[in-house]
Amino acid sequence: MTSTATERFSIPAKADVSEKNQQIFDSLHKNLGFVPNLYAYFAKNETALADYLALQNRKSTLRAKEREVINLVTSQINGCRYCQSAHTAIGKMNGFTDGQILELRTGKASFDPKLDALARFTASVVTNRGRASEESKEAFFAAGYGEQHMIDVVIVIGDKIISNYLHNLTGFEIDFPLAEAL
């Protein structure tokens, strides 16, 4: 008899993680009002939660709204329902409408030329495993982005691939309002 991913991969309670991770749980709860299941799952490993949060919270040349474009596009391409749902909620907090979020998930942003170039570039990078089309690179740079931005785009994609793959492997419960399917 085989178990489903949600039976096999459980979310640890605060009491089940290290003291260091318990402190991070307290901080997350204070700042977010809850500990998202993704973060809690990282806490099964002694260092992964702190490492992942450091990566997510690093300084960037990209604005929060631009990072959400990357998160939404990457999560859609990688088929991660957890991250699609989490970043739909975060996208709304960053000023995107429901319609804009759905369009971003398709790798386009007709409502903003600069974000459109970013979304298309991100989709090309993720789909082609870093070998973005010349057209998407040229449009990205023509929109006003530089090499320093390209580096940050790749770092945000890498961050999102980590969480996408982890959820795709485990299938633990989505604790955000479920994103609309495309």
Secondary structure, 3 states (H helix, E strand, C coil): CCCCHHHHCCCCCHHHCCHHHHHHHHHHHHHHCCCCHHHHHHCCCCCHHHHHHHHHCCCCCCCHHHHHHHHHHHHHHCCCHHHHHHHHHHHHHCCCCHHHHHHHHCCCCCCCHHHHHHHHHHHHHHHCCCCCCHHHHHHHHHCCCCHHHHHHHHHHHHHHHHHHHHHHHHCCCCCCCCCCCC
